[in-house]
Amino acid sequence: MINRTLGHVGSIACATLLLAAGAAACRAASPIQELLACRRIGQAAARLACFDRVSARLAAAPVAAPVAAAPVTRSAAPVAAGRAAPAAPAATLSAEQAFGLSYSQLTAHEVAVGALPKPVAHIGATLRRISTAADGRWIFALSNDQVWVQQDPDHDLLANPGQHVTIVHQMFGSYWLRLPDGSGCSVKRIR
């Protein structure tokens, strides 16, 4: 409790010092405390300058443990002199940055920054268990621990545990479960 209180006091003191004398006065604070202190600066230009200063120091600091680097890809066209390469998208968007973007644009951004996996058109799995819901719809438990329920209870299938099935993403967010014999039904994931 005392350590947390001292950390908060240190962050507040660091924020005050950042406003008054710049980041040099807070060198004794941890880099994370310095970065968090930048968040408390009310004026946008000063806050951005603080973030730039602290993040530049963090980027230049040696890494404690070796990290496998992602392969570097070079574009076919070199960057023109005096023009910077486009910045990578921010990991998260603020509510203001996301305002007005469509669901597909938001999803594309999250995929680009690695927050969401790249969408796939279909998956394959083995039927582990088949049961029937109270309303007569089939419930399919798959080998990948997903559970899907039949959308239309009037559609009969010849499904058996152990069969390999494919679930295909269709238009308007619907999914189709396809059996090896080509038959299938519309399904919805419940787990």
Biotite code that builds the C-alpha atoms (Angstrom):
import biotite.structure as struc

atoms = struc.array([
    struc.Atom([0.000, 0.000, 0.000], chain_id="A", res_id=1, res_name="MET", atom_name="CA", element="C"),
    struc.Atom([2.822, 2.391, 0.893], chain_id="A", res_id=2, res_name="ILE", atom_name="CA", element="C"),
    struc.Atom([4.652, 1.553, -2.361], chain_id="A", res_id=3, res_name="ASN", atom_name="CA", element="C"),
    struc.Atom([1.512, 2.269, -4.403], chain_id="A", res_id=4, res_name="ARG", atom_name="CA", element="C"),
    struc.Atom([0.961, 5.570, -2.595], chain_id="A", res_id=5, res_name="THR", atom_name="CA", element="C"),
    struc.Atom([4.583, 6.575, -3.128], chain_id="A", res_id=6, res_name="LEU", atom_name="CA", element="C"),
    struc.Atom([4.258, 5.614, -6.802], chain_id="A", res_id=7, res_name="GLY", atom_name="CA", element="C"),
    struc.Atom([1.211, 7.850, -7.176], chain_id="A", res_id=8, res_name="HIS", atom_name="CA", element="C"),
    struc.Atom([2.923, 10.704, -5.341], chain_id="A", res_id=9, res_name="VAL", atom_name="CA", element="C"),
    struc.Atom([5.994, 10.212, -7.530], chain_id="A", res_id=10, res_name="GLY", atom_name="CA", element="C"),
    struc.Atom([3.878, 10.309, -10.684], chain_id="A", res_id=11, res_name="SER", atom_name="CA", element="C"),
    struc.Atom([2.113, 13.479, -9.602], chain_id="A", res_id=12, res_name="ILE", atom_name="CA", element="C"),
    struc.Atom([5.392, 15.096, -8.632], chain_id="A", res_id=13, res_name="ALA", atom_name="CA", element="C"),
    struc.Atom([6.889, 14.018, -11.942], chain_id="A", res_id=14, res_name="CYS", atom_name="CA", element="C"),
    struc.Atom([3.937, 15.488, -13.866], chain_id="A", res_id=15, res_name="ALA", atom_name="CA", element="C"),
    struc.Atom([4.361, 18.774, -12.007], chain_id="A", res_id=16, res_name="THR", atom_name="CA", element="C"),
    struc.Atom([8.073, 18.793, -12.740], chain_id="A", res_id=17, res_name="LEU", atom_name="CA", element="C"),
    struc.Atom([7.424, 17.960, -16.394], chain_id="A", res_id=18, res_name="LEU", atom_name="CA", element="C"),
    struc.Atom([5.179, 20.974, -16.669], chain_id="A", res_id=19, res_name="LEU", atom_name="CA", element="C"),
    struc.Atom([7.629, 23.242, -14.899], chain_id="A", res_id=20, res_name="ALA", atom_name="CA", element="C"),
    struc.Atom([11.087, 22.105, -15.953], chain_id="A", res_id=21, res_name="ALA", atom_name="CA", element="C"),
    struc.Atom([10.772, 19.385, -18.593], chain_id="A", res_id=22, res_name="GLY", atom_name="CA", element="C"),
    struc.Atom([11.593, 15.690, -18.520], chain_id="A", res_id=23, res_name="ALA", atom_name="CA", element="C"),
    struc.Atom([15.175, 16.151, -17.284], chain_id="A", res_id=24, res_name="ALA", atom_name="CA", element="C"),
    struc.Atom([13.909, 16.819, -13.777], chain_id="A", res_id=25, res_name="ALA", atom_name="CA", element="C"),
    struc.Atom([12.204, 13.426, -13.611], chain_id="A", res_id=26, res_name="CYS", atom_name="CA", element="C"),
    struc.Atom([15.143, 11.241, -14.571], chain_id="A", res_id=27, res_name="ARG", atom_name="CA", element="C"),
    struc.Atom([14.963, 9.440, -11.214], chain_id="A", res_id=28, res_name="ALA", atom_name="CA", element="C"),
    struc.Atom([11.412, 8.210, -11.900], chain_id="A", res_id=29, res_name="ALA", atom_name="CA", element="C"),
    struc.Atom([10.939, 5.003, -13.841], chain_id="A", res_id=30, res_name="SER", atom_name="CA", element="C"),
    struc.Atom([10.302, 5.400, -17.588], chain_id="A", res_id=31, res_name="PRO", atom_name="CA", element="C"),
    struc.Atom([6.777, 4.075, -17.149], chain_id="A", res_id=32, res_name="ILE", atom_name="CA", element="C"),
    struc.Atom([6.069, 6.634, -14.404], chain_id="A", res_id=33, res_name="GLN", atom_name="CA", element="C"),
    struc.Atom([7.389, 9.365, -16.689], chain_id="A", res_id=34, res_name="GLU", atom_name="CA", element="C"),
    struc.Atom([5.186, 8.169, -19.545], chain_id="A", res_id=35, res_name="LEU", atom_name="CA", element="C"),
    struc.Atom([2.135, 7.980, -17.300], chain_id="A", res_id=36, res_name="LEU", atom_name="CA", element="C"),
    struc.Atom([2.893, 11.441, -15.976], chain_id="A", res_id=37, res_name="ALA", atom_name="CA", element="C"),
    struc.Atom([2.643, 12.776, -19.534], chain_id="A", res_id=38, res_name="CYS", atom_name="CA", element="C"),
    struc.Atom([-1.006, 11.733, -19.583], chain_id="A", res_id=39, res_name="ARG", atom_name="CA", element="C"),
    struc.Atom([-1.782, 14.275, -16.864], chain_id="A", res_id=40, res_name="ARG", atom_name="CA", element="C"),
    struc.Atom([-0.625, 17.291, -18.892], chain_id="A", res_id=41, res_name="ILE", atom_name="CA", element="C"),
    struc.Atom([-3.721, 19.215, -19.949], chain_id="A", res_id=42, res_name="GLY", atom_name="CA", element="C"),
    struc.Atom([-2.315, 21.172, -22.878], chain_id="A", res_id=43, res_name="GLN", atom_name="CA", element="C"),
    struc.Atom([-2.223, 19.006, -26.018], chain_id="A", res_id=44, res_name="ALA", atom_name="CA", element="C"),
    struc.Atom([1.059, 20.340, -27.456], chain_id="A", res_id=45, res_name="ALA", atom_name="CA", element="C"),
    struc.Atom([2.882, 20.003, -24.131], chain_id="A", res_id=46, res_name="ALA", atom_name="CA", element="C"),
    struc.Atom([1.436, 16.494, -23.607], chain_id="A", res_id=47, res_name="ARG", atom_name="CA", element="C"),
    struc.Atom([2.578, 15.400, -27.065], chain_id="A", res_id=48, res_name="LEU", atom_name="CA", element="C"),
    struc.Atom([6.043, 16.867, -26.509], chain_id="A", res_id=49, res_name="ALA", atom_name="CA", element="C"),
    struc.Atom([6.261, 14.982, -23.214], chain_id="A", res_id=50, res_name="CYS", atom_name="CA", element="C"),
    struc.Atom([5.228, 11.695, -24.850], chain_id="A", res_id=51, res_name="PHE", atom_name="CA", element="C"),
    struc.Atom([7.718, 12.247, -27.684], chain_id="A", res_id=52, res_name="ASP", atom_name="CA", element="C"),
    struc.Atom([10.560, 12.957, -25.248], chain_id="A", res_id=53, res_name="ARG", atom_name="CA", element="C"),
    struc.Atom([9.880, 9.990, -22.979], chain_id="A", res_id=54, res_name="VAL", atom_name="CA", element="C"),
    struc.Atom([9.113, 7.525, -25.780], chain_id="A", res_id=55, res_name="SER", atom_name="CA", element="C"),
    struc.Atom([12.311, 8.524, -27.616], chain_id="A", res_id=56, res_name="ALA", atom_name="CA", element="C"),
    struc.Atom([14.297, 7.684, -24.483], chain_id="A", res_id=57, res_name="ARG", atom_name="CA", element="C"),
    struc.Atom([12.428, 4.391, -24.120], chain_id="A", res_id=58, res_name="LEU", atom_name="CA", element="C"),
    struc.Atom([13.093, 3.493, -27.740], chain_id="A", res_id=59, res_name="ALA", atom_name="CA", element="C"),
    struc.Atom([16.810, 4.212, -27.309], chain_id="A", res_id=60, res_name="ALA", atom_name="CA", element="C"),
    struc.Atom([17.080, 2.211, -24.073], chain_id="A", res_id=61, res_name="ALA", atom_name="CA", element="C"),
    struc.Atom([18.644, -1.247, -24.314], chain_id="A", res_id=62, res_name="PRO", atom_name="CA", element="C"),
    struc.Atom([16.227, -4.159, -24.233], chain_id="A", res_id=63, res_name="VAL", atom_name="CA", element="C"),
    struc.Atom([16.489, -6.253, -21.074], chain_id="A", res_id=64, res_name="ALA", atom_name="CA", element="C"),
    struc.Atom([15.817, -9.592, -22.761], chain_id="A", res_id=65, res_name="ALA", atom_name="CA", element="C"),
    struc.Atom([16.424, -10.518, -26.400], chain_id="A", res_id=66, res_name="PRO", atom_name="CA", element="C"),
    struc.Atom([13.275, -10.358, -28.468], chain_id="A", res_id=67, res_name="VAL", atom_name="CA", element="C"),
    struc.Atom([12.913, -12.029, -31.853], chain_id="A", res_id=68, res_name="ALA", atom_name="CA", element="C"),
    struc.Atom([12.516, -9.248, -34.387], chain_id="A", res_id=69, res_name="ALA", atom_name="CA", element="C"),
    struc.Atom([9.932, -9.413, -37.127], chain_id="A", res_id=70, res_name="ALA", atom_name="CA", element="C"),
    struc.Atom([11.395, -9.719, -40.621], chain_id="A", res_id=71, res_name="PRO", atom_name="CA", element="C"),
    struc.Atom([12.021, -6.363, -42.238], chain_id="A", res_id=72, res_name="VAL", atom_name="CA", element="C"),
    struc.Atom([10.169, -5.840, -45.482], chain_id="A", res_id=73, res_name="THR", atom_name="CA", element="C"),
    struc.Atom([11.258, -3.182, -47.896], chain_id="A", res_id=74, res_name="ARG", atom_name="CA", element="C"),
    struc.Atom([8.863, -1.521, -50.282], chain_id="A", res_id=75, res_name="SER", atom_name="CA", element="C"),
    struc.Atom([9.630, -1.577, -53.978], chain_id="A", res_id=76, res_name="ALA", atom_name="CA", element="C"),
    struc.Atom([9.582, 2.233, -54.196], chain_id="A", res_id=77, res_name="ALA", atom_name="CA", element="C"),
    struc.Atom([12.192, 4.003, -52.072], chain_id="A", res_id=78, res_name="PRO", atom_name="CA", element="C"),
    struc.Atom([11.010, 6.808, -49.812], chain_id="A", res_id=79, res_name="VAL", atom_name="CA", element="C"),
    struc.Atom([11.509, 10.167, -51.505], chain_id="A", res_id=80, res_name="ALA", atom_name="CA", element="C"),
    struc.Atom([14.144, 12.433, -49.988], chain_id="A", res_id=81, res_name="ALA", atom_name="CA", element="C"),
    struc.Atom([12.691, 14.678, -47.331], chain_id="A", res_id=82, res_name="GLY", atom_name="CA", element="C"),
    struc.Atom([9.507, 12.635, -47.035], chain_id="A", res_id=83, res_name="ARG", atom_name="CA", element="C"),
    struc.Atom([9.008, 10.286, -44.116], chain_id="A", res_id=84, res_name="ALA", atom_name="CA", element="C"),
    struc.Atom([7.689, 6.754, -44.513], chain_id="A", res_id=85, res_name="ALA", atom_name="CA", element="C"),
    struc.Atom([4.042, 6.363, -43.467], chain_id="A", res_id=86, res_name="PRO", atom_name="CA", element="C"),
    struc.Atom([3.666, 5.715, -39.763], chain_id="A", res_id=87, res_name="ALA", atom_name="CA", element="C"),
    struc.Atom([2.303, 2.403, -38.552], chain_id="A", res_id=88, res_name="ALA", atom_name="CA", element="C"),
    struc.Atom([-1.270, 2.628, -37.300], chain_id="A", res_id=89, res_name="PRO", atom_name="CA", element="C"),
    struc.Atom([-1.740, 3.261, -33.592], chain_id="A", res_id=90, res_name="ALA", atom_name="CA", element="C"),
    struc.Atom([-2.511, 0.128, -31.576], chain_id="A", res_id=91, res_name="ALA", atom_name="CA", element="C"),
    struc.Atom([-5.769, 1.497, -30.238], chain_id="A", res_id=92, res_name="THR", atom_name="CA", element="C"),
    struc.Atom([-8.026, 4.232, -31.464], chain_id="A", res_id=93, res_name="LEU", atom_name="CA", element="C"),
    struc.Atom([-9.566, 6.755, -29.133], chain_id="A", res_id=94, res_name="SER", atom_name="CA", element="C"),
    struc.Atom([-13.326, 7.170, -29.237], chain_id="A", res_id=95, res_name="ALA", atom_name="CA", element="C"),
    struc.Atom([-12.817, 10.359, -31.244], chain_id="A", res_id=96, res_name="GLU", atom_name="CA", element="C"),
    struc.Atom([-10.508, 8.650, -33.770], chain_id="A", res_id=97, res_name="GLN", atom_name="CA", element="C"),
    struc.Atom([-12.964, 5.777, -34.211], chain_id="A", res_id=98, res_name="ALA", atom_name="CA", element="C"),
    struc.Atom([-15.979, 8.084, -34.564], chain_id="A", res_id=99, res_name="PHE", atom_name="CA", element="C"),
    struc.Atom([-17.566, 7.687, -37.995], chain_id="A", res_id=100, res_name="GLY", atom_name="CA", element="C"),
    struc.Atom([-15.596, 4.624, -39.067], chain_id="A", res_id=101, res_name="LEU", atom_name="CA", element="C"),
    struc.Atom([-17.585, 1.634, -40.269], chain_id="A", res_id=102, res_name="SER", atom_name="CA", element="C"),
    struc.Atom([-17.390, -1.753, -38.578], chain_id="A", res_id=103, res_name="TYR", atom_name="CA", element="C"),
    struc.Atom([-15.284, -3.069, -41.477], chain_id="A", res_id=104, res_name="SER", atom_name="CA", element="C"),
    struc.Atom([-12.865, -0.121, -41.191], chain_id="A", res_id=105, res_name="GLN", atom_name="CA", element="C"),
    struc.Atom([-12.499, -0.645, -37.440], chain_id="A", res_id=106, res_name="LEU", atom_name="CA", element="C"),
    struc.Atom([-11.962, -4.377, -37.960], chain_id="A", res_id=107, res_name="THR", atom_name="CA", element="C"),
    struc.Atom([-9.376, -3.721, -40.688], chain_id="A", res_id=108, res_name="ALA", atom_name="CA", element="C"),
    struc.Atom([-7.507, -1.377, -38.342], chain_id="A", res_id=109, res_name="HIS", atom_name="CA", element="C"),
    struc.Atom([-7.520, -3.942, -35.525], chain_id="A", res_id=110, res_name="GLU", atom_name="CA", element="C"),
    struc.Atom([-6.218, -6.622, -37.905], chain_id="A", res_id=111, res_name="VAL", atom_name="CA", element="C"),
    struc.Atom([-3.492, -4.239, -39.150], chain_id="A", res_id=112, res_name="ALA", atom_name="CA", element="C"),
    struc.Atom([-2.192, -3.571, -35.625], chain_id="A", res_id=113, res_name="VAL", atom_name="CA", element="C"),
    struc.Atom([-2.443, -7.219, -34.574], chain_id="A", res_id=114, res_name="GLY", atom_name="CA", element="C"),
    struc.Atom([-5.333, -6.775, -32.141], chain_id="A", res_id=115, res_name="ALA", atom_name="CA", element="C"),
    struc.Atom([-7.484, -9.193, -34.139], chain_id="A", res_id=116, res_name="LEU", atom_name="CA", element="C"),
    struc.Atom([-6.491, -12.230, -36.184], chain_id="A", res_id=117, res_name="PRO", atom_name="CA", element="C"),
    struc.Atom([-6.832, -12.001, -39.947], chain_id="A", res_id=118, res_name="LYS", atom_name="CA", element="C"),
    struc.Atom([-10.326, -13.238, -40.908], chain_id="A", res_id=119, res_name="PRO", atom_name="CA", element="C"),
    struc.Atom([-10.677, -16.625, -42.594], chain_id="A", res_id=120, res_name="VAL", atom_name="CA", element="C"),
    struc.Atom([-13.380, -17.705, -45.030], chain_id="A", res_id=121, res_name="ALA", atom_name="CA", element="C"),
    struc.Atom([-13.896, -21.157, -43.507], chain_id="A", res_id=122, res_name="HIS", atom_name="CA", element="C"),
    struc.Atom([-12.741, -23.580, -40.832], chain_id="A", res_id=123, res_name="ILE", atom_name="CA", element="C"),
    struc.Atom([-12.632, -27.353, -40.672], chain_id="A", res_id=124, res_name="GLY", atom_name="CA", element="C"),
    struc.Atom([-13.166, -29.563, -37.630], chain_id="A", res_id=125, res_name="ALA", atom_name="CA", element="C"),
    struc.Atom([-14.441, -32.968, -36.553], chain_id="A", res_id=126, res_name="THR", atom_name="CA", element="C"),
    struc.Atom([-17.874, -33.430, -35.028], chain_id="A", res_id=127, res_name="LEU", atom_name="CA", element="C"),
    struc.Atom([-17.227, -34.444, -31.451], chain_id="A", res_id=128, res_name="ARG", atom_name="CA", element="C"),
    struc.Atom([-20.840, -34.609, -30.240], chain_id="A", res_id=129, res_name="ARG", atom_name="CA", element="C"),
    struc.Atom([-24.303, -33.921, -31.672], chain_id="A", res_id=130, res_name="ILE", atom_name="CA", element="C"),
    struc.Atom([-27.305, -33.156, -29.477], chain_id="A", res_id=131, res_name="SER", atom_name="CA", element="C"),
    struc.Atom([-30.761, -31.708, -29.911], chain_id="A", res_id=132, res_name="THR", atom_name="CA", element="C"),
    struc.Atom([-32.061, -28.498, -28.325], chain_id="A", res_id=133, res_name="ALA", atom_name="CA", element="C"),
    struc.Atom([-35.548, -28.308, -26.779], chain_id="A", res_id=134, res_name="ALA", atom_name="CA", element="C"),
    struc.Atom([-36.913, -26.681, -29.956], chain_id="A", res_id=135, res_name="ASP", atom_name="CA", element="C"),
    struc.Atom([-35.582, -29.475, -32.203], chain_id="A", res_id=136, res_name="GLY", atom_name="CA", element="C"),
    struc.Atom([-32.490, -27.718, -33.534], chain_id="A", res_id=137, res_name="ARG", atom_name="CA", element="C"),
    struc.Atom([-29.236, -29.679, -33.701], chain_id="A", res_id=138, res_name="TRP", atom_name="CA", element="C"),
    struc.Atom([-26.289, -28.616, -31.558], chain_id="A", res_id=139, res_name="ILE", atom_name="CA", element="C"),
    struc.Atom([-22.837, -29.440, -32.940], chain_id="A", res_id=140, res_name="PHE", atom_name="CA", element="C"),
    struc.Atom([-19.827, -29.686, -30.593], chain_id="A", res_id=141, res_name="ALA", atom_name="CA", element="C"),
    struc.Atom([-16.608, -29.613, -32.628], chain_id="A", res_id=142, res_name="LEU", atom_name="CA", element="C"),
    struc.Atom([-13.089, -30.851, -32.010], chain_id="A", res_id=143, res_name="SER", atom_name="CA", element="C"),
    struc.Atom([-11.835, -27.239, -31.791], chain_id="A", res_id=144, res_name="ASN", atom_name="CA", element="C"),
    struc.Atom([-14.079, -26.691, -28.694], chain_id="A", res_id=145, res_name="ASP", atom_name="CA", element="C"),
    struc.Atom([-16.537, -24.535, -30.631], chain_id="A", res_id=146, res_name="GLN", atom_name="CA", element="C"),
    struc.Atom([-20.267, -25.210, -30.313], chain_id="A", res_id=147, res_name="VAL", atom_name="CA", element="C"),
    struc.Atom([-22.685, -24.295, -33.105], chain_id="A", res_id=148, res_name="TRP", atom_name="CA", element="C"),
    struc.Atom([-26.479, -24.516, -33.227], chain_id="A", res_id=149, res_name="VAL", atom_name="CA", element="C"),
    struc.Atom([-28.634, -25.117, -36.277], chain_id="A", res_id=150, res_name="GLN", atom_name="CA", element="C"),
    struc.Atom([-30.602, -22.009, -37.306], chain_id="A", res_id=151, res_name="GLN", atom_name="CA", element="C"),
    struc.Atom([-33.539, -23.729, -39.049], chain_id="A", res_id=152, res_name="ASP", atom_name="CA", element="C"),
    struc.Atom([-35.015, -26.658, -37.061], chain_id="A", res_id=153, res_name="PRO", atom_name="CA", element="C"),
    struc.Atom([-36.860, -28.033, -40.111], chain_id="A", res_id=154, res_name="ASP", atom_name="CA", element="C"),
    struc.Atom([-33.666, -28.936, -41.970], chain_id="A", res_id=155, res_name="HIS", atom_name="CA", element="C"),
    struc.Atom([-32.758, -32.633, -41.576], chain_id="A", res_id=156, res_name="ASP", atom_name="CA", element="C"),
    struc.Atom([-29.151, -33.775, -41.726], chain_id="A", res_id=157, res_name="LEU", atom_name="CA", element="C"),
    struc.Atom([-27.379, -37.107, -41.667], chain_id="A", res_id=158, res_name="LEU", atom_name="CA", element="C"),
    struc.Atom([-24.604, -36.002, -39.323], chain_id="A", res_id=159, res_name="ALA", atom_name="CA", element="C"),
    struc.Atom([-22.607, -38.369, -37.141], chain_id="A", res_id=160, res_name="ASN", atom_name="CA", element="C"),
    struc.Atom([-19.834, -37.863, -34.574], chain_id="A", res_id=161, res_name="PRO", atom_name="CA", element="C"),
    struc.Atom([-16.404, -38.346, -36.111], chain_id="A", res_id=162, res_name="GLY", atom_name="CA", element="C"),
    struc.Atom([-17.303, -36.696, -39.426], chain_id="A", res_id=163, res_name="GLN", atom_name="CA", element="C"),
    struc.Atom([-15.190, -33.846, -40.702], chain_id="A", res_id=164, res_name="HIS", atom_name="CA", element="C"),
    struc.Atom([-17.263, -30.698, -41.254], chain_id="A", res_id=165, res_name="VAL", atom_name="CA", element="C"),
    struc.Atom([-16.515, -27.340, -42.789], chain_id="A", res_id=166, res_name="THR", atom_name="CA", element="C"),
    struc.Atom([-18.086, -24.116, -41.588], chain_id="A", res_id=167, res_name="ILE", atom_name="CA", element="C"),
    struc.Atom([-18.124, -21.402, -44.235], chain_id="A", res_id=168, res_name="VAL", atom_name="CA", element="C"),
    struc.Atom([-18.605, -17.693, -43.594], chain_id="A", res_id=169, res_name="HIS", atom_name="CA", element="C"),
    struc.Atom([-21.363, -16.384, -45.857], chain_id="A", res_id=170, res_name="GLN", atom_name="CA", element="C"),
    struc.Atom([-22.922, -13.020, -46.603], chain_id="A", res_id=171, res_name="MET", atom_name="CA", element="C"),
    struc.Atom([-24.439, -10.824, -43.906], chain_id="A", res_id=172, res_name="PHE", atom_name="CA", element="C"),
    struc.Atom([-22.576, -12.574, -41.084], chain_id="A", res_id=173, res_name="GLY", atom_name="CA", element="C"),
    struc.Atom([-24.209, -15.972, -41.546], chain_id="A", res_id=174, res_name="SER", atom_name="CA", element="C"),
    struc.Atom([-22.432, -19.347, -41.438], chain_id="A", res_id=175, res_name="TYR", atom_name="CA", element="C"),
    struc.Atom([-23.072, -22.650, -43.220], chain_id="A", res_id=176, res_name="TRP", atom_name="CA", element="C"),
    struc.Atom([-22.075, -26.033, -41.788], chain_id="A", res_id=177, res_name="LEU", atom_name="CA", element="C"),
    struc.Atom([-21.232, -28.431, -44.636], chain_id="A", res_id=178, res_name="ARG", atom_name="CA", element="C"),
    struc.Atom([-21.041, -32.207, -44.166], chain_id="A", res_id=179, res_name="LEU", atom_name="CA", element="C"),
    struc.Atom([-18.838, -34.545, -46.246], chain_id="A", res_id=180, res_name="PRO", atom_name="CA", element="C"),
    struc.Atom([-21.823, -35.573, -48.428], chain_id="A", res_id=181, res_name="ASP", atom_name="CA", element="C"),
    struc.Atom([-22.383, -31.924, -49.441], chain_id="A", res_id=182, res_name="GLY", atom_name="CA", element="C"),
    struc.Atom([-25.491, -31.384, -47.351], chain_id="A", res_id=183, res_name="SER", atom_name="CA", element="C"),
    struc.Atom([-25.539, -28.754, -44.653], chain_id="A", res_id=184, res_name="GLY", atom_name="CA", element="C"),
    struc.Atom([-27.436, -26.120, -42.736], chain_id="A", res_id=185, res_name="CYS", atom_name="CA", element="C"),
    struc.Atom([-27.200, -22.556, -41.543], chain_id="A", res_id=186, res_name="SER", atom_name="CA", element="C"),
    struc.Atom([-25.620, -22.399, -38.082], chain_id="A", res_id=187, res_name="VAL", atom_name="CA", element="C"),
    struc.Atom([-24.804, -19.872, -35.371], chain_id="A", res_id=188, res_name="LYS", atom_name="CA", element="C"),
    struc.Atom([-21.917, -20.147, -32.946], chain_id="A", res_id=189, res_name="ARG", atom_name="CA", element="C"),
    struc.Atom([-22.970, -20.316, -29.302], chain_id="A", res_id=190, res_name="ILE", atom_name="CA", element="C"),
    struc.Atom([-19.538, -21.055, -27.747], chain_id="A", res_id=191, res_name="ARG", atom_name="CA", element="C"),
])
